[in-house]
Amino acid sequence: MRRNAYRFGRTVRWTTTRYGPWASLTPPEVAALLDGISVPWWIFGGWSIEAFTGRPREHEDIDIGFFGSDLPAVLAHLLPQVCVWSNHGGTLRPLRTAEELLDGCEQLWMRRDGASPWLADLGLTPHDGTTWISKRDGRIRMPFEQATFVAADGIRYLRPEVSLHMKAKLQRDKDEADLAAALPLLEPAHVDWLRGTITLTQPDHPWLSVLDQRRSSIRRGSPPHVEP
């Protein structure tokens, strides 16, 4: 699939006949769109794995994270340039002010106008001050600077082990591929963190055995992973 081509599909594979096509932005295009915004933002999901590994992968869309309390500032920056829609349980509605956001809504979509394809998926992230909180489980928390990293392109991304923690619930083929790509490159402490969060949230998860194998190989002093 060619990047930035019109795409079908979110995780639940909604059809274009219902929601319209996607022409997802790239990370540099997101950075240009958000240039000058006054609040923190970062990219998570598959793009964060690619930024960490340097291994290209296909992308259905791009996921942009920001703290939920910063929604007014995000809308103030975006609305002169794009249309923002809330996506709550698959129901889309235009979002013009933060007060219009429905209780429980965690996801926004944006596009240039009603006749244009969707450009990006924005995730409202729980937090306590500058502490990032996992929407998968509120017990999982870490300082924002530790939960994210700035890649070689100068853009901030969610750390790969944190993105994998979020992906573990879904266990799609692309999530399995992301685990296989990122795991050999993770530092031991980050492997331990990922294992701990999955044990906490899904103690019977099949990834735990994979993580245990990686921990064992680290203890045996396996050579670092080298890309072919």
C-alpha positions in Angstrom: 0.0 0.0 0.0 1.4 3.4 -0.9 1.7 5.9 1.9 -0.7 8.8 1.6 -2.9 6.9 -0.8 -6.6 6.9 0.2 -7.0 4.1 2.7 -9.7 1.9 4.1 -9.8 1.1 7.6 -9.3 1.7 11.2 -8.9 -1.2 13.6 -12.6 -2.2 13.2 -12.5 -1.7 9.4 -15.1 1.0 9.0 -15.8 1.4 5.3 -15.2 4.5 3.2 -18.9 4.5 2.2 -19.7 5.4 5.8 -16.8 7.6 6.9 -14.9 8.6 3.7 -11.3 7.9 2.6 -8.0 8.5 4.4 -4.9 10.3 3.0 -2.8 10.2 6.2 -0.2 12.9 6.9 3.4 11.9 7.4 5.3 12.9 10.6 7.0 15.9 9.0 3.6 17.1 7.7 2.2 16.7 11.2 5.1 18.8 12.6 4.4 21.5 10.0 0.7 21.6 10.9 1.4 21.8 14.6 4.3 24.2 14.3 4.0 26.9 17.0 1.4 25.1 19.1 1.8 26.0 22.8 1.2 22.5 24.3 3.1 19.2 24.1 2.2 16.6 21.4 3.8 13.4 20.2 3.2 10.6 17.7 2.3 7.1 18.8 1.4 3.8 17.3 3.1 2.3 14.3 5.0 5.5 13.3 6.7 5.5 16.7 7.9 2.0 16.1 9.2 3.0 12.7 11.0 6.0 14.1 12.7 3.9 16.7 13.7 0.9 14.6 14.4 2.8 11.3 12.5 0.0 9.5 9.8 1.2 7.1 6.3 -0.2 7.6 2.9 0.4 6.1 0.6 2.9 7.9 -3.2 3.2 7.7 -3.2 6.5 9.5 -1.1 8.6 11.9 -1.8 8.9 15.6 -1.1 12.2 17.4 -1.2 12.3 21.2 -1.8 15.3 23.5 -2.9 15.7 27.1 -6.7 15.9 27.5 -6.6 19.2 29.4 -4.9 20.8 26.4 -7.8 20.3 24.1 -8.8 24.0 24.0 -5.3 24.9 22.9 -5.2 22.1 20.3 -8.5 23.3 18.8 -7.5 26.9 18.8 -4.4 26.0 16.8 -6.0 23.5 14.4 -9.5 24.9 13.6 -8.3 27.8 11.4 -6.6 25.1 9.2 -8.6 22.0 9.5 -12.0 20.6 10.6 -11.9 18.5 13.8 -14.4 15.8 14.5 -15.0 13.8 17.7 -15.2 10.0 17.3 -17.0 8.5 20.2 -18.1 4.8 19.8 -17.9 5.2 16.0 -20.2 8.3 16.0 -18.6 11.3 14.3 -19.6 14.9 15.0 -17.9 18.3 14.4 -16.0 19.6 17.3 -15.8 23.4 17.5 -15.1 23.9 21.2 -13.8 21.7 24.0 -17.1 22.0 25.8 -18.8 20.1 22.9 -16.7 17.0 23.6 -18.9 14.1 24.8 -18.0 12.4 28.1 -15.8 9.5 27.5 -14.6 10.6 24.1 -10.9 9.8 23.6 -10.4 10.2 19.9 -10.6 13.0 17.3 -10.3 12.9 13.5 -9.3 15.8 11.4 -9.6 16.7 7.7 -9.3 19.9 5.6 -13.1 20.1 5.0 -16.1 17.9 4.6 -15.2 16.9 1.0 -11.6 15.9 1.9 -10.1 12.7 3.2 -9.2 12.2 6.8 -5.6 13.3 7.7 -4.9 12.2 11.2 -6.2 10.6 14.4 -5.8 12.5 17.6 -5.7 10.8 21.0 -6.7 12.6 24.2 -4.3 11.2 26.7 -5.0 11.0 30.5 -2.4 12.7 32.7 -1.6 14.1 36.1 0.3 17.3 35.4 3.2 16.2 33.3 2.8 12.5 34.2 1.6 10.4 31.3 -1.1 7.9 32.3 -2.0 4.8 30.2 -5.5 4.7 29.0 -5.3 1.0 29.1 -4.8 1.0 32.9 -4.6 4.1 35.1 -2.1 2.4 37.4 0.5 2.7 34.6 2.1 6.1 34.9 5.5 7.7 34.0 6.9 11.2 33.5 6.2 12.5 30.1 9.9 12.9 29.3 10.4 9.2 30.0 7.3 8.1 28.1 8.5 9.8 24.9 11.6 10.4 22.9 12.8 12.7 20.2 13.8 10.8 17.1 16.5 11.7 14.5 13.8 13.7 12.5 13.4 16.0 15.5 9.9 14.9 16.2 8.7 13.5 19.6 7.3 10.0 19.6 5.9 7.7 22.3 8.6 5.3 23.3 8.4 1.9 21.6 7.9 -0.2 24.7 5.0 2.2 25.7 3.4 1.9 22.2 3.8 -1.9 22.4 2.1 -1.8 25.8 -0.8 0.0 24.1 -0.8 -2.5 21.2 -0.7 -5.6 23.3 -4.5 -5.5 23.9 -5.2 -5.7 20.2 -2.8 -8.4 19.0 -3.2 -7.7 15.3 -0.8 -8.9 12.7 0.8 -5.5 12.5 1.2 -5.4 16.3 3.0 -8.8 16.2 5.3 -7.4 13.5 6.0 -4.3 15.5 7.0 -6.4 18.6 9.3 -8.5 16.4 10.9 -5.3 15.0 11.4 -3.4 18.2 12.1 -6.0 20.8 15.7 -6.8 19.8 16.5 -3.1 20.0 15.0 -2.4 23.4 17.3 -1.9 26.4 16.9 -4.5 29.2 15.1 -2.1 31.5 12.6 -1.3 28.8 11.9 -5.0 28.2 11.3 -5.4 31.9 9.0 -2.4 31.9 6.9 -3.8 29.0 6.8 -7.3 30.6 5.6 -5.7 33.9 2.8 -3.7 32.4 1.5 -6.7 30.3 1.7 -8.9 33.4 -0.3 -6.3 35.3 -3.0 -5.9 32.6 -3.1 -9.2 30.8 -1.3 -11.9 32.9 -2.0 -14.7 30.4 -0.9 -12.7 27.3 1.2 -14.7 24.8 3.8 -11.9 24.5 5.0 -12.7 28.0 6.8 -15.8 26.8 8.4 -13.8 24.0 9.6 -11.2 26.4 10.9 -13.9 28.7 12.9 -15.4 25.9 14.4 -11.9 25.1 15.3 -11.4 28.8 17.0 -14.8 28.8 19.0 -14.0 25.7 20.1 -10.7 27.2 21.3 -12.5 30.3 23.3 -14.9 28.1 25.0 -11.9 26.5 23.5 -12.3 23.0 25.1 -9.8 20.5 23.2 -6.7 19.7 20.6 -6.9 16.9 21.9 -5.7 13.5 19.6 -4.8 10.7 20.3 -6.8 7.5 
